[in-house]
Amino acid sequence: MGAVFSCIRDLFRSIGACIMGVINAIATGIKVVINGIVSVLGVLVSCLTCGYVGRRRRTSTRMHNRSRPVY
């Protein structure tokens, strides 16, 4: 009788582990989607507030000296 109980217990443990694996996979997928949405919204807010598109590159006025002429 103890062997049957042990077998049933292990069966339920493996089913529980399977269900937890599926739940963890779903949670990871939801996290990835939410992080993607947050990143896109961050880019949009940055663009609308001229944080990304409106920024101009600083041009250096310093002359570069070269040791030999470029032909």
C-alpha positions in Angstrom: 0.0 0.0 0.0 2.9 2.3 0.7 4.2 1.9 -2.9 0.8 2.9 -4.3 0.7 6.0 -2.1 4.2 7.0 -3.1 3.4 6.6 -6.8 0.3 8.8 -6.5 2.2 11.4 -4.4 4.9 11.6 -7.1 2.3 11.8 -9.8 0.7 14.8 -8.1 4.1 16.4 -7.5 5.0 16.1 -11.2 1.6 17.6 -12.2 2.1 20.5 -9.8 5.6 21.1 -11.2 4.3 21.1 -14.7 1.5 23.6 -13.8 4.1 25.9 -12.1 6.3 25.7 -15.1 3.4 26.8 -17.4 2.5 29.6 -15.0 6.1 30.8 -14.8 6.3 30.8 -18.7 3.1 32.9 -18.9 4.4 35.3 -16.3 7.7 35.7 -18.1 5.8 36.4 -21.4 3.7 39.0 -19.8 6.7 40.7 -18.3 8.4 40.8 -21.7 5.4 42.4 -23.3 5.0 45.0 -20.5 8.7 45.9 -20.7 8.4 46.3 -24.4 5.4 48.6 -24.0 7.2 50.7 -21.4 10.2 51.0 -23.7 8.1 52.2 -26.6 6.2 54.7 -24.4 9.6 56.0 -23.1 10.8 56.6 -26.6 7.5 58.4 -27.5 7.7 60.6 -24.4 11.3 61.4 -25.1 10.5 62.3 -28.7 7.5 64.4 -27.8 9.4 66.3 -25.2 12.3 67.0 -27.7 14.6 64.8 -25.7 15.7 62.7 -28.6 14.7 64.2 -31.9 15.2 67.8 -31.0 18.7 67.3 -29.6 21.4 68.5 -32.0 24.9 67.1 -32.2 27.6 69.3 -30.9 30.1 70.0 -33.6 33.6 70.5 -32.6 35.4 73.6 -34.0 38.8 72.2 -33.2 41.1 71.5 -36.2 42.6 68.1 -36.5 46.3 68.1 -37.4 47.5 65.4 -39.6 51.1 64.3 -39.8 50.9 63.7 -43.6 48.7 65.1 -46.3 45.7 63.2 -47.5 45.5 62.8 -51.3 
